[in-house]
Amino acid sequence: MVGKKSAFAAEIRTFIKNRCFLGIGPTEIFREICLIYGHGELSYASVTRWCKKFPNGLTSLQDATCGHRKENASSLEMIEKVRKMVSTDA
């Protein structure tokens, strides 16, 4: 499961959110997810993390944005700037 995002991620998170609000614990929710979607779609640790987030006010079902490099790092403009730097440095 590590590094793999389920094709049913949004659907499963909605399921977790609804079950949490009904007061059902992560162990039971995980068992139900395995019955419905099969084993390996989501880890128990992920279920418990989502079960902690929803009651604390989280409403989004999306992953948080990461602090990765900006997408413009490989834009045509940036590529041209690097080419000019490299050619003048030689």
LUMKOL-820099 format. One record per residue (C-alpha): x, y, z. Coordinates in steps of 0.05 Angstrom, whole numbers, padded with zeros to 5 digits, always signed. Example, Ala and Ser with C-alpha at 12.3 -4.5 7.8 and 13.67 -1.06 7.14 Angstrom:
REM residues 2
+00246-00090+00156/+00273-00021+00143/
//
This chain:
REM residues 90
+00000+00000+00000/+00059+00047+00011/+00064+00099-00044/+00000+00076-00078/-00062+00119-00079/-00127+00081-00087/-00170+00095-00148/-00227+00099-00097/-00192+00149-00051/-00246+00203-00051/-00301+00151-00044/-00266+00117+00014/-00253+00183+00049/-00326+00201+00043/-00344+00134+00073/-00295+00145+00130/-00322+00215+00143/-00394+00191+00146/-00378+00132+00190/-00338+00176+00238/-00396+00224+00246/-00440+00164+00264/-00391+00148+00320/-00361+00086+00289/-00288+00074+00307/-00229+00064+00259/-00224-00011+00271/-00295-00023+00248/-00289+00027+00190/-00225-00008+00167/-00260-00076+00169/-00318-00048+00128/-00271-00017+00077/-00236-00083+00068/-00303-00118+00058/-00327-00067+00007/-00263-00048-00031/-00217-00106-00015/-00152-00109+00024/-00096-00062+00004/-00138-00002-00017/-00122+00036+00047/-00080+00021+00108/-00107+00018+00178/-00060+00075+00197/-00091+00119+00142/-00161+00103+00167/-00141+00124+00238/-00109+00189+00212/-00172+00208+00174/-00216+00188+00234/-00176+00238+00276/-00180+00294+00224/-00255+00295+00209/-00281+00305+00280/-00229+00361+00289/-00261+00404+00235/-00231+00378+00170/-00282+00381+00115/-00239+00371+00053/-00230+00301+00024/-00168+00322-00015/-00096+00311+00004/-00061+00371+00033/-00016+00407-00015/+00057+00391-00006/+00114+00441-00005/+00144+00414-00069/+00180+00454-00122/+00137+00501-00163/+00112+00474-00229/+00145+00530-00268/+00214+00501-00253/+00212+00464-00320/+00175+00517-00361/+00202+00537-00429/+00222+00604-00401/+00262+00572-00345/+00295+00523-00393/+00317+00581-00437/+00346+00618-00377/+00386+00557-00356/+00411+00548-00427/+00436+00619-00429/+00470+00611-00361/+00505+00547-00382/+00528+00574-00449/+00558+00637-00418/+00592+00598-00363/+00632+00553-00410/
//
